[in-house]
Amino acid sequence: MKLALGTAQFGLDYGVANKHGRVEIEEVRTILSLAKASGIMTLDTASAYGQSEKTLGKANINGFDVISKIPPFPTGAYNDIGGWIREIVNASLTNLRATSLRGLLFHRPMDLLHDSGKEAYQTLVAMKAEGVVEKIGISIYQPEDLDELIPRYSFDIIQAPLNILDRRLISSGWLQKLKCKGIEVHTRSAFLQGLLLMNPANRPAYFLKWAHQLNQFDQWRTRHGLTALQACLGFLDQNNDIDRVIVGIDSSNQLEEIIKNSLHSDLIASPELELTDEALINPSRWQL
């Protein structure tokens, strides 16, 4: 199964459609148990996700592959970026109650273009050689980031936004290029922070500007007898170049629905559904 479990909601009140706030520890344990029973063995977290790593550690992540991220470089760390990174990773391992990570990504990859970027990258390479991490990589915000970074560095994992509306990773040609290079691709924002699953009447006023485009999506999937969940998951599942589809969860019921609706689909999503307006497809630009 391609699915991986996003855990931002375990440490933060995260997502435009999240009505429950941070997930409580007992519910996290239930979610992890369900994930393991369903063959979902990859967890995506970060030190920047509030209490997420501590919560996961308390909930018991034995047997899971954990991917974490290094936060944006603070100015004071430039004098010893390697030491700072090791402190961050050691804190993550302590919080997770783990001895190693399946993957470690730079959360703000453009930091690698700073003067301290090479030292930061070499620190991850050294930690990989030491067995502290198995794979290293970056979490990007737009495919253009790769234009500058791929020629300079070698990565094992690239995490990027991709969904039925936001297809920049595909249309730019980068998804195919990454697979040709043997790089593992993990996609996030499958539901655009839950926006694509929301009842139109419940969408925040900010999105009224794109009501026509969002209605096109609703009408298209209704014509084909698909729920919003089936349409979003089916679009990603049919692409063999994607290794993991990260889905954010705030309840075990949500995960059950996702598992139930993650069946392979050969239906080709209409090209007309693709959007490029970053004010919509990039949640960091939202003004809610």
Secondary structure, DSSP 4 states (H G I P E B T S, - for coil): --EEEE-GGGTS---TT--S-SPPHHHHHHHHHHHHHTT--EEE--TTSTTHHHHHHHH--TT-EEEEEEPPPPGGGGGGHHHHHHHHHHHHHHHHT-S-EEEEEESSGGGGGSTTHHHHHHHHHHHHHHTSEEEEEEE-SSTHHHHHHTTT---SEEEEE--SS--HHHHTSHHHHHHHTT-EEEEE-TTTTTGGGS-GGGS-GGGGGGHHHHHHHHHHHHHTT--HHHHHHHHHHT-TT--EEEEE-SSHHHHHHHHHT-----PPPPGGG----HHHH-GGG---
